[in-house]
Structure formats: C-alpha cells, structure tokens
Amino acid sequence: LENTLVLVEMGLSDESFVRGDDALNDLRCPICHEVFEDPVMGPCQCTFCRLCITRALERNEVCPMDRSELQIQDLVPHRFVRSRIDTLEVFCSHKNLGCFWRGRFDALPGHEETCAAKVAQEAQDEVKRQGSKLQELRSEVNARNAEVERLTLAVETQAKESKKLHSKIAKQKSKIEARDAEMQDLKEQLQTCFCGKFQKTLSAFCGKRKRTDPGEHVL
C-alpha cells in the first residue's frame, strides 16, 4: 500500500478517498491523524497504524492513549477496522496521470496492476530512457568519428611527410651517385695522367742512361 497510495508520513491521505472527512473521522489514527494504514490494536483495544505505534513503542513501551503498558509483540491486526477501510471508495493513485478509476480500497491493488494510465506512463518513461540511451550512443559515435577523423588526418599528414622524406632521400642518393661517378672519373683521369707521366719519365731516364753508359757502346 505504501507504493500505491498517497502517504503523509504515516497513515493514508484523505486524497486517496472519494468521500471526505465525515466518512473518515472514526477511522483515523490518534498518532498521525490520517486514515489507518495496516490497523493494529493492543490488549487495551486502542487502535493505531502499525508503523505509528511501532515507532512510538520503540521510544516508550506504553499505550499513547491510556498509558497502559504495551509492547510491540502485543499488537494484533484490527480486522474489523480493516474491513471497514476495505469497503471505502478510493481513487486510483495514478489519477494525476489521467486514470478515472474509482472502486473499493481492497480492489485497488488489482486495478493498479493493469492500470492503463500507469502502463502508458511506464511506456512513455521507457521511451524517454531509450531516447536518452540513443542520444548517449549518438554522442559516443560522434566522438569516435571525430577521433577517427583526427587519426586519419594524422596518418595523411605522416604519409605526406614520409613522401617528402623519401623524395629528399632519393635526391640525396642521386647526388651521392653523381659524386661517386665524378670521383670515379677523376680517379681514372689521375691514374691515366700518372701512368703517362711515369712512362715518359721512365723512357727519358732509360734514354739518358743509354747515352751515358760506356759499356753499352762496347757491346
């Protein structure tokens, strides 16, 4: 009942009932002054809401009405008062959602299990929850797409930089190969020049020696 009726601290609010104060006055808890919720009584016959009297006895084990000794284990359901409350006409607790049902208090739980207004509200709430989840998923997808775009741009930038670097390396390689070719040509030129000079020098030396060596004339 706590989940299906309007509660004011303890007891049942008058807003739950079709008829007003006159029909409810002799069904009110002397502690919370609301209509009994789960009415119980002690040996003294005083009647209270179970929760109201339980809290009172936890502080002081005496009846709040006649001050007689009373303990929680002495409490028993007041079936007559409960039967009177069961016959009272009440509104559906989902009246604010558009439900026009009215019926006996004891029929309320059965109605509220299939209340169309409640079902519609639950469906609407579920749609909102699913919409919220969908929005979260969209935000997550957008964030991931943005990350993919960022990574794609980074990869493209790296590819361009890599291409530039390969181009520089190719140019440097061409320059090195050209220099190697120049060095090889220079080496060959030096070798040719050195060999020619050496040959001329050797020939001149040998010719001079023949002219100055007397032994060669004797032979």
HELIX and SHEET records of a PDB file:
HELIX    1   1 ASP A   14  SER A   16  5                                   3    
HELIX    2   2 ASP A   21  LEU A   24  1                                   4    
HELIX    3   3 ASN A   25  LEU A   27  5                                   3    
HELIX    4   4 ARG A   50  ARG A   59  1                                  10    
HELIX    5   5 ILE A   72  ASP A   74  5                                   3    
HELIX    6   6 ARG A   79  THR A   87  1                                   9    
HELIX    7   7 LYS A   95  LEU A   97  5                                   3    
HELIX    8   8 PHE A  105  ALA A  107  5                                   3    
HELIX    9   9 LEU A  108  GLU A  113  1                                   6    
HELIX   10  10 ALA A  116  THR A  212  1                                  97    
HELIX   11  11 GLY A  215  VAL A  218  1                                   4    
SHEET    1   A 3 THR A  47  CYS A  49  0                                        
SHEET    2   A 3 PRO A  39  MET A  41 -1                                        
SHEET    3   A 3 VAL A  76  PRO A  77 -1                                        
SHEET    1   B 2 GLU A  89  PHE A  91  0                                        
SHEET    2   B 2 ARG A 102  ARG A 104 -1                                        
END                                                                             
